[in-house]
Amino acid sequence: MWKVLVILCMVGHDCTAFQQSPMQFYETYEECLIVAHQKRDLLIMRYAEHGYYITESKAVCEQQPVT
């Protein structure tokens, strides 16, 4: 199982890691990465609308152990 992690760095702020809430898990890395990129793009757009300048962004997926 895979979970989405988006990291945004903004001018004047520390880098921040975002996870989906509620947490969602994906069966494949590819499926997760598609969602991660969509979430990253949405976050960048929303923060830019509020005047934040994004200096760096990263959309990744972390593998979670199946219990």
Secondary structure by P-SEA (a helix, b strand, c coil): cbbbbbbbbcccccbbbbbbccbbbbccaaaaaaaaaaaaaaaaaaaaaacccccccccbbbbbbcc
